[in-house]
Amino acid sequence: MAVERVTATDAALELINRLTKRHGPLMFHQSGGCCDGSAPMCYPEGDFKTGNSDMYMGDIGGAPFYMSKDQFEYWKHTQLIIDVVDGRGGMFSLEGPEGKRFLTRSRVFSEEERTELEQNSTV
Amino acid sequence: MRYDAPNTPESLVHFKNRYDNFIGGEYRPPAQGEYFDNVSPVTGTVFCQIARSTKEDVDAAVEAANKAKEAWGKTSTTERSNILNKMANRMEENLEMLAVAETWENGKAVRETLNADIPLAIDHLRYFAGVIRAQEGTIGQIDDDTVAYHFHEPLGVVGQIIPWNFPILMGIWKIAPALAAGNCIVLKPAEQTPASIYKVLELVEDILPPGVLNVVSGFGVEAGKPLAQHEGIDKVAFTGETTTGRLIMQYASENIIPVTLELGGKSPNIFFEDVMAEDDSYLDKAIEGFVMFALNQGEVCTCPSRALIQESIYDKFIERAIERVKAINVGHPLDTDTMMGAQASKEQLDKILSYLDIGKQEGAEVLVGGEAAQVDDEDRSQGYYVQPTVFKGHNKMRVFQEEIFGPVLSVTTFKTKEEAMEIANDTLYGLGAGVWSRDMNTAYRFGRAIQAGRVWTNCFHDYPAHAAFGGYKKSGIGRENHKMMLDHYQQTKNLLVSYSEQPKGFF
């Protein structure tokens, strides 16, 4: 099975499913810096305009997940594991009113995984 | 001493059970009639409810601001200056009350709100009360017959989205220049810290004409987003993170309005070997500068979260610095002896802990801390406390590259000045930096070459009005805290006047 750059926990998948029913197709963009930074932001698909500066990391729960290329350069040795915690905020991210926040947990890739990612460099 | 907790009989602070929106000079319940619970991070318990606003409420606030803007924009600068000074005076008369309210709201140690947050907010109002009266337009004589006059005019209505790390101070940073320049405001406090700004509002609401300052509370996606997208505003000012910053620019592009963005950083704090040339009070100051990462529990966009120490002094320097970190008293935020209080929210605590995890996974060495803090007293057992933490590692680790927004410092060493500069600038961000050296040439050259908007030189975390604050690179657009901020809230009107009585002869 191919190494995934981004995955989601069951709790995150469940919340994505719930939000999809309410808001339609979704997308994620990994934020950086400041108060709500380092948080994955969840929007209705197409609400956030991705561009040349972004890269596609994979899908979670059917929703595409993006992050800025320059930020990815600093993060690429880690797998992003999207989880959910209680809380609020998240600026314009859709889950705020649910009393939940998506949270990015991370795992450092093994040597083998890194090699495989480099060989199958789809990014 | 310890201040009594708000809403207890002897406390300086009594929050209402519920706060509505403040629109057109009056408190109005949210259109949908819904409220949300506001939690104190000190205890993790609910202390009031706040209006959960939606687009209808934002529409009403923008309408009220637009109604007020013409009259407010035509007030004299003297009148606006006097109003800002009156606001400052009221806040000063209630400084302790506001400090306790802010601590209860945000979790930060009361010694900081007493000595920094609230006094700085007061001074900021006075600064803009001063500079607006001294502001002048310009006259350019194009030729003997033609004169270009430049006038400053307010933009009209501005939307301001406030972060949770300094709820009152960041509010005033944005409110003061906008009002001074003659704009009306629709302000959206952070949903994590919405209540303390209402304590300011209660003090100043009778001073401002109705509709000049409107507050709409609620969640970002339900209230902040309709504000940022609103066709009735002429500018958006935002402090927060990069993805939302981009989204705000995207919305602003739909209405072709300007933005100012303050988007955080990963500030290097650089210690050259000559700081240890003497064992004196300067060295003591430099060690204190290292420990500044713990100010406000590290929840500062300019937190000096990367320390770069010259290798030749590393062992001796870090020994003293870690001793000082160990002396940080994490305690009850309302206790005046407490040096570090609670993180502002549960999700913030979770995020910080996730970074402590990734730092360890990446192989960073924990020099001190590294865990959530254990709290002895029962009423704070559900609060959000973290141990001040110092990692040692290298600049490619994520704990060196991402803003953790907690009391977490990542330390590395350098051999040469060139290496120090390379590490300092190897970051997406460029908000703050610190340079510590007894050699003025080193300090000057470094300060100029670091790609950051604010380089503290032989100091850190001072925020006086009249020193421009803002970012290079991914840290944002625009400058706050300085009279140049007036320009960010003003239009330029040019009258190009001909005093010639002769036709051009073209037609």
Interface residues (C-beta under 8 A of the other chain):
Chain A: H29 Q30 S31 G32 G33 C34 C35 D36 G37 S38 A39 M41 Y43 D47 F48 K49 S68 D70 Q71 Y74 W75 H77 T78 V85 D86 G87 R88 G89 G90 M91 F92 S93 L94 G96 P97 R101 L103 T104 R105 S106 R107 V108
Chain B: F36 R52 P163 W164 N165 A190 E191 Q192 F219 G220 V221 E222 G224 K225 A228 T239 G240 E241 T242 T243 T244 R246 L247 Q250 E262 L263 G264 G265 K266 E299 C301 S345 K346 E347 Q348 D350 K351 S354 Y355 D357 I358 Q361 E362 K396 R398 Q401 E402 E403 I404 F405 L428 Y429 K474 S475
